[in-house]
Amino acid sequence: MEKKNNYPPENLVRLNKFLANNTNFARRKVDEFIEQARVTVNHKVILEQGLQINPEKDDIRLDGERIREKTKKLYIILNKPAGIITSTDDEKNRETVIDLIGMKEKLYPVGRLDYDTTGLLLITNDGDFANKLMHPKYKVTKTYVVKLSRPLEEKHREKLMTGIKLEGRRTAPCKITYPNKNDTETAVISIVEGRNRQVRKMFEHYGYFVRKLHRSGYGHLTLGNLAPGQWTKLSIEEANKFFK
């Protein structure tokens, strides 16, 4: 059977890895099953351990029994309020973003928003999805509305957009605009990096204090009508748009 090339690469996984992850057998044992012609994909016997398959669309069977993914992938958008910890738990017993979701499934945030930062936060149980989103090569844009302690000077705006040296490393070019041209204390900044407290540190570099920070967008996603503390699920198709 030929390898499938009609699926987006982020949906694909090696056949032996899929079987090992979704059965009680070790990878080595799974490899033996494949060599013994006990595995089929879409009703065809497969002898190639590294075949790329799509678990969502392909019919994978071991000894005639269909193997399905153990855990359904969940993708959630949360409008994070201020005063909530971006973590799975907190040693001080403060409320976390996972508490707001209130699901029994093991979930974790993609990246983080500071304690006082509000806005769009992605939460998932899909580790591959989270790692890809945070990987620099995908250059996923994160957009923030920033309320500054004083009007942003044009010379500083231009330097920030070009990139500045921050903690020994230059920031990538970004975009800074104003929702209201008459209010240069409120800016919208779009970055493709995700360094710790990056937006705050960029403005602090030129002596601005960030009074409020709100993430309004993440890639193609926005909060829509979600009120602070509210959340909604994303479809797999919506999640995959990040990588197209």
Buried (B, 14 or more C-beta within 10 A) or exposed (E): EEEBEEBEEBBBBBBBBBBBBBBEBEBEEBBEBBEEEBBBBEEEEBEBBEBBBBBEEBEBBBEEEEBEEEEEBBBBBBBBBBEBBBBBEBEEEEEBBBBBBEEEEEBBBBBBBBEBBBBBBBBBBBEEBBEBBEEEEEEBEBBBBBBBEEEBEEEBBEBBBEBBEBEEEEBEEBEBEBEEEEEBBBBBBBBBBBBEEBBBBBBBBBEBEBEBBBBBBBBEBBBEEBEBEBBEEBEBEEBBEBBE
